[in-house]
Structures are given as structure tokens and as C-alpha cells.
């Protein structure tokens, strides 16, 4: 279990599901639908949903590309963390948002698999969090022209290595959207 003391709660992180990020990703509609299902499950169980939003030259603040996709609507009561780096913890208020809510266990969803998702997973584990990747609720674009594997292989490889990731006193792992039950504490 997490190495963070007196933080028994769980949160769903929804990372960078923004128009500019999601416009040409693998299995876009299915991934967004799965994230929508996760958001609904979390809300129904009284679990915090924390939204992460990337800012960059390609995603300038307040632009259409910077906005979250229309299919997902954040509630005003749900935290929104702005970031400029892949790891959602780097130079953001994510840690203070999670600490204020007693959160030590994270379920991670969003984009892009080979950038912000991986960075945030590793950043969470390094900071003492339990971090579970929702295996069918993250995606990436096709970067094979630059030498990367195809998006389906990037996603499959990330799911494979995170399923078996370990760290002392912390848990990692993967879970499918259909198997997420926020009412049940998981050891994966």
C-alpha cells in the first residue's frame, strides 16, 4: 500500500483529454467513452475526479485545442490542475490537491500514453502513491513516422510493463474500465 500516511482515499486522474491532444489518437471514441464511464463511476461512489490540463505552444491557454473534449464535462467542484510538463506533479499543485483530500491511491486515465501518462505514473510511484493504470482508458497518437511503434503497440506495451511494475510499499498495476469498482479497495 501507499507510503503516504493518513491518506486513505482514492482519486481518478483524467489527464490531457483536450481537443488538440485527442484529435488524431488511437481509438479516440472508445477511450473517451471509457473515461466517461470512469468519471460516472467515481462520482457515484463519492471518489474525487481530478482533471489535468496541459499548457504549451501547441495548446495555448483558453484556445479551442486547449479545451477538454466536449464529451467530458468537469464539475466546478472537481479540481483542475494546470501543467506544463509530462509529469502531472512537476511544478503543479497536484500534490497539494491530493494531500488536502487525503488521497494516496490513483487511477490514471487520459493521454498521451507514451508521454504524460507514463510520466505521471512514474512520478506518482516515486512520490509514494499507489498508481493503477486503466488499461483501456488511455491512448496516444501515431508517432511511427518518427520511429515509434504503432499506437496500439505503445498502449499494449505500457499496459504490460505497468501491470508488473513494483516499488517498495507501493502498488501499481492495471485494470479494465469494466472492472473498476471504486467502492472496493484494490491491491492492483
KEZA-655220 format. One record per residue (C-alpha): residue in one letter; x, y, z; residue number from 1. Coordinates in steps of 0.05 Angstrom, whole numbers, m for minus. Layout:
BEGIN
type:A, xx:X, yy:Y, zz:Z, seq:NUM
...
This chain:
BEGIN
type:X, xx:0, yy:0, zz:0, seq:1
type:X, xx:19, yy:73, zz:m8, seq:2
type:X, xx:76, yy:101, zz:34, seq:3
type:X, xx:36, yy:164, zz:48, seq:4
type:X, xx:10, yy:166, zz:119, seq:5
type:X, xx:m63, yy:181, zz:138, seq:6
type:X, xx:m85, yy:187, zz:66, seq:7
type:X, xx:m136, yy:131, zz:56, seq:8
type:X, xx:m173, yy:160, zz:m5, seq:9
type:X, xx:m173, yy:146, zz:m79, seq:10
type:X, xx:m177, yy:193, zz:m139, seq:11
type:X, xx:m188, yy:186, zz:m213, seq:12
type:X, xx:m139, yy:227, zz:m254, seq:13
type:X, xx:m163, yy:249, zz:m323, seq:14
type:X, xx:m101, yy:273, zz:m359, seq:15
type:X, xx:m100, yy:319, zz:m420, seq:16
type:X, xx:m164, yy:296, zz:m455, seq:17
type:X, xx:m162, yy:361, zz:m493, seq:18
type:X, xx:m185, yy:375, zz:m565, seq:19
type:X, xx:m114, yy:386, zz:m591, seq:20
type:X, xx:m88, yy:323, zz:m558, seq:21
type:X, xx:m146, yy:278, zz:m577, seq:22
type:X, xx:m157, yy:298, zz:m649, seq:23
type:X, xx:m116, yy:241, zz:m681, seq:24
type:X, xx:m107, yy:189, zz:m626, seq:25
type:X, xx:m117, yy:115, zz:m630, seq:26
type:X, xx:m188, yy:91, zz:m612, seq:27
type:X, xx:m209, yy:162, zz:m593, seq:28
type:X, xx:m283, yy:150, zz:m584, seq:29
type:X, xx:m275, yy:85, zz:m544, seq:30
type:X, xx:m224, yy:116, zz:m498, seq:31
type:X, xx:m266, yy:178, zz:m485, seq:32
type:X, xx:m327, yy:134, zz:m472, seq:33
type:X, xx:m287, yy:92, zz:m423, seq:34
type:X, xx:m262, yy:155, zz:m387, seq:35
type:X, xx:m334, yy:180, zz:m384, seq:36
type:X, xx:m355, yy:114, zz:m352, seq:37
type:X, xx:m298, yy:120, zz:m301, seq:38
type:X, xx:m319, yy:192, zz:m285, seq:39
type:X, xx:m391, yy:169, zz:m274, seq:40
type:X, xx:m369, yy:111, zz:m230, seq:41
type:X, xx:m324, yy:156, zz:m189, seq:42
type:X, xx:m377, yy:208, zz:m179, seq:43
type:X, xx:m429, yy:155, zz:m160, seq:44
type:X, xx:m380, yy:127, zz:m108, seq:45
type:X, xx:m361, yy:195, zz:m80, seq:46
type:X, xx:m290, yy:189, zz:m106, seq:47
type:X, xx:m252, yy:252, zz:m126, seq:48
type:X, xx:m242, yy:264, zz:m200, seq:49
type:X, xx:m181, yy:307, zz:m213, seq:50
type:X, xx:m174, yy:338, zz:m282, seq:51
type:X, xx:m105, yy:353, zz:m310, seq:52
type:X, xx:m97, yy:403, zz:m368, seq:53
type:X, xx:m33, yy:414, zz:m408, seq:54
type:X, xx:m9, yy:483, zz:m429, seq:55
type:X, xx:42, yy:491, zz:m485, seq:56
type:X, xx:55, yy:528, zz:m550, seq:57
type:X, xx:11, yy:475, zz:m585, seq:58
type:X, xx:m42, yy:480, zz:m530, seq:59
type:X, xx:m45, yy:554, zz:m513, seq:60
type:X, xx:m89, yy:571, zz:m453, seq:61
type:X, xx:m161, yy:586, zz:m470, seq:62
type:X, xx:m154, yy:563, zz:m542, seq:63
type:X, xx:m201, yy:512, zz:m573, seq:64
type:X, xx:m145, yy:460, zz:m576, seq:65
type:X, xx:m132, yy:471, zz:m501, seq:66
type:X, xx:m204, yy:458, zz:m480, seq:67
type:X, xx:m226, yy:389, zz:m456, seq:68
type:X, xx:m265, yy:348, zz:m507, seq:69
type:X, xx:m340, yy:363, zz:m508, seq:70
type:X, xx:m358, yy:292, zz:m487, seq:71
type:X, xx:m327, yy:301, zz:m418, seq:72
type:X, xx:m352, yy:356, zz:m372, seq:73
type:X, xx:m316, yy:374, zz:m308, seq:74
type:X, xx:m358, yy:396, zz:m249, seq:75
type:X, xx:m339, yy:462, zz:m216, seq:76
type:X, xx:m327, yy:424, zz:m151, seq:77
type:X, xx:m275, yy:379, zz:m184, seq:78
type:X, xx:m203, yy:403, zz:m182, seq:79
type:X, xx:m169, yy:426, zz:m246, seq:80
type:X, xx:m93, yy:423, zz:m246, seq:81
type:X, xx:m55, yy:462, zz:m299, seq:82
type:X, xx:12, yy:434, zz:m322, seq:83
type:X, xx:69, yy:447, zz:m370, seq:84
type:X, xx:109, yy:382, zz:m364, seq:85
type:X, xx:94, yy:309, zz:m377, seq:86
type:X, xx:93, yy:290, zz:m303, seq:87
type:X, xx:29, yy:320, zz:m275, seq:88
type:X, xx:64, yy:332, zz:m209, seq:89
type:X, xx:121, yy:375, zz:m237, seq:90
type:X, xx:112, yy:448, zz:m218, seq:91
type:X, xx:37, yy:440, zz:m206, seq:92
type:X, xx:m9, yy:440, zz:m146, seq:93
type:X, xx:m29, yy:366, zz:m157, seq:94
type:X, xx:7, yy:343, zz:m94, seq:95
type:X, xx:m28, yy:395, zz:m50, seq:96
type:X, xx:m96, yy:379, zz:m82, seq:97
type:X, xx:m87, yy:305, zz:m67, seq:98
type:X, xx:m59, yy:317, zz:3, seq:99
type:X, xx:m118, yy:362, zz:22, seq:100
type:X, xx:m165, yy:306, zz:3, seq:101
type:X, xx:m126, yy:251, zz:38, seq:102
type:X, xx:m112, yy:215, zz:m28, seq:103
type:X, xx:m56, yy:164, zz:m36, seq:104
type:X, xx:m86, yy:117, zz:m88, seq:105
type:X, xx:m92, yy:140, zz:m161, seq:106
type:X, xx:m128, yy:110, zz:m221, seq:107
type:X, xx:m98, yy:141, zz:m283, seq:108
type:X, xx:m132, yy:154, zz:m350, seq:109
type:X, xx:m123, yy:201, zz:m409, seq:110
type:X, xx:m69, yy:218, zz:m459, seq:111
type:X, xx:m17, yy:211, zz:m485, seq:112
type:X, xx:5, yy:141, zz:m465, seq:113
type:X, xx:79, yy:150, zz:m484, seq:114
type:X, xx:86, yy:219, zz:m453, seq:115
type:X, xx:42, yy:247, zz:m398, seq:116
type:X, xx:11, yy:181, zz:m376, seq:117
type:X, xx:78, yy:146, zz:m367, seq:118
type:X, xx:110, yy:206, zz:m335, seq:119
type:X, xx:53, yy:216, zz:m286, seq:120
type:X, xx:51, yy:142, zz:m267, seq:121
type:X, xx:125, yy:142, zz:m252, seq:122
type:X, xx:120, yy:209, zz:m217, seq:123
type:X, xx:64, yy:183, zz:m173, seq:124
type:X, xx:102, yy:119, zz:m153, seq:125
type:X, xx:165, yy:159, zz:m139, seq:126
type:X, xx:126, yy:205, zz:m92, seq:127
type:X, xx:96, yy:147, zz:m53, seq:128
type:X, xx:28, yy:138, zz:m86, seq:129
type:X, xx:m5, yy:74, zz:m108, seq:130
type:X, xx:m17, yy:83, zz:m183, seq:131
type:X, xx:m63, yy:39, zz:m225, seq:132
type:X, xx:m68, yy:49, zz:m300, seq:133
type:X, xx:m137, yy:39, zz:m330, seq:134
type:X, xx:m114, yy:m4, zz:m389, seq:135
type:X, xx:m170, yy:15, zz:m438, seq:136
type:X, xx:m176, yy:88, zz:m418, seq:137
type:X, xx:m111, yy:117, zz:m445, seq:138
type:X, xx:m86, yy:130, zz:m515, seq:139
type:X, xx:m35, yy:163, zz:m560, seq:140
type:X, xx:m25, yy:189, zz:m630, seq:141
type:X, xx:13, yy:153, zz:m685, seq:142
type:X, xx:86, yy:173, zz:m679, seq:143
type:X, xx:112, yy:115, zz:m723, seq:144
type:X, xx:137, yy:164, zz:m776, seq:145
type:X, xx:188, yy:186, zz:m722, seq:146
type:X, xx:209, yy:114, zz:m706, seq:147
type:X, xx:159, yy:97, zz:m651, seq:148
type:X, xx:117, yy:34, zz:m652, seq:149
type:X, xx:45, yy:40, zz:m675, seq:150
type:X, xx:m3, yy:68, zz:m623, seq:151
type:X, xx:m35, yy:1, zz:m608, seq:152
type:X, xx:34, yy:m28, zz:m592, seq:153
type:X, xx:53, yy:32, zz:m549, seq:154
type:X, xx:m11, yy:23, zz:m509, seq:155
type:X, xx:m3, yy:m53, zz:m503, seq:156
type:X, xx:70, yy:m46, zz:m481, seq:157
type:X, xx:53, yy:6, zz:m429, seq:158
type:X, xx:m3, yy:m38, zz:m402, seq:159
type:X, xx:44, yy:m97, zz:m400, seq:160
type:X, xx:101, yy:m64, zz:m362, seq:161
type:X, xx:55, yy:m25, zz:m314, seq:162
type:X, xx:17, yy:m89, zz:m297, seq:163
type:X, xx:81, yy:m117, zz:m268, seq:164
type:X, xx:112, yy:m52, zz:m241, seq:165
type:X, xx:133, yy:m55, zz:m168, seq:166
type:X, xx:162, yy:m8, zz:m116, seq:167
type:X, xx:172, yy:m18, zz:m41, seq:168
type:X, xx:110, yy:m2, zz:m1, seq:169
type:X, xx:70, yy:18, zz:m63, seq:170
type:X, xx:25, yy:m17, zz:m112, seq:171
type:X, xx:20, yy:m8, zz:m187, seq:172
type:X, xx:m18, yy:m49, zz:m238, seq:173
type:X, xx:m73, yy:m44, zz:m290, seq:174
type:X, xx:m148, yy:m53, zz:m290, seq:175
type:X, xx:m201, yy:m50, zz:m346, seq:176
type:X, xx:m255, yy:2, zz:m342, seq:177
type:X, xx:m309, yy:m52, zz:m333, seq:178
type:X, xx:m272, yy:m79, zz:m273, seq:179
type:X, xx:m263, yy:m13, zz:m236, seq:180
type:X, xx:m304, yy:m13, zz:m172, seq:181
type:X, xx:m288, yy:49, zz:m131, seq:182
type:X, xx:m326, yy:20, zz:m72, seq:183
type:X, xx:m276, yy:m37, zz:m66, seq:184
type:X, xx:m203, yy:m24, zz:m44, seq:185
type:X, xx:m158, yy:m59, zz:m94, seq:186
type:X, xx:m88, yy:m85, zz:m86, seq:187
type:X, xx:m73, yy:m78, zz:m161, seq:188
